[in-house]
């Protein structure tokens, strides 16, 4: 993409309404624009990152054997009355009435709807296990929406639902989801810590939240610092292997890590004092096992191997796709702007022409741009007739991981400058070497 033809409405000053780093930087970098309180338009740059995150989530869900679908945003209140949640969910639910006077709602979650789909089409244990998921816009009428996409009213969420014949099979689905989530977060450049949490309005005795440590987090968290040394890495996973998935869950959850809702001071004091940590965290996902809570209430049964009808065991699993974008910025920025991890960057690298209009510089930039695109990469070429300082400031603000700077002086020596946004380190090299370096970096991230 050529920046002269792109829509990137960057702001020079910090917006007064933005209270946290991610909100400020998303507004300044031209990623979002507020439409109304807690509701945002996603501008081109923000949408590109959102789609990168969504793609990773899809890939890792399907790698784990989960099947994508799409449910409607507007649901009938009758299903929620059937489950008993319509009157107890709270004012966060946007309740509406259609032209025929029927009670409807803008879905904050989909347990009722997916249970209705299941009971209409599945009646035998032979059709299990089954996990369905979708990525869909949701609405929760927060009393004080703030912090941009971190606590908005409208948000993009992946929610999945497993159906199993018994508790053991359902707990394997729980473990499988924990593994797939850890893998997803690492591909996004995040370390998300699974923490024992409260079931809330979803329900369930087994539940873990995934939290990213950040000063602006809404939750107070307590953890053993040894948990931050754990990495999922690129180990091979057989998601059908019950023992392997359970082993990974145990590896990542045996060390103390809890939110303030489930914090146990006595257990925490058993952690060696030098490893006890208290911080704040941003929730970016949660998994639940809630057994037969919905299937018994709503009549979702299958015939077991003895021919007897039994309620299916269920769980639900959510990732805040749009919230993740803010969490990544909170975890990865400096005083100049955003620093995108390679896995979610809107463009793979920036090309800065220091002397637009100079024949040699223009030709070198065009060659770099074409070569990177031929390799399947997505460069952003700043071809504006703008001073160099302004071009650098824009690149730093939007946070592309790599920048190739081209100028007449370097070209006389046959080199361009390759700069890492994260470290600030710059290295001069021939243009073809810079292309090869960028290609090698992104080849290492193609794990989807």
Secondary structure, DSSP 8 states (H G I E B T S, - for coil): -BGGGS-----SS--TT--SHHHHHHHHTTSEEEEETTEEEE-HHHHHHHHHHHHHHHHHHHHTT-EE----SEEEHHHHHHHT-TTTS-TTSEEEE-TTS-EEEE-S--HHHHHHHHHHH--BGGG-SEEEEEEEEEE---TT-BTGGGB-SEEEEEEEEEEESSHHHHHHHHHHHHHHHHHHHHHTT---EEEE---TTT--SEEEEEEEE-TT-SEEEEEEGGGGG---TT----TT-HHHHHHHHHHHHSS-EEETTT--HHHHTTS-GGGEEEEEEEEEEEEEEEETHHHHHHT-EEE-TTS-EEE-EEEEEEEEHHHHHHHHHHHSEETTEE---TTT-SSSEEEEETTTT-HHHHHHHHHHHHHHHHTT--EEEE-SS--HHHHHHHHHHHT-SEEEEE-HHHHHTT-EEEEETTT--EEEE-HHHHHHHHHHHHHTT---
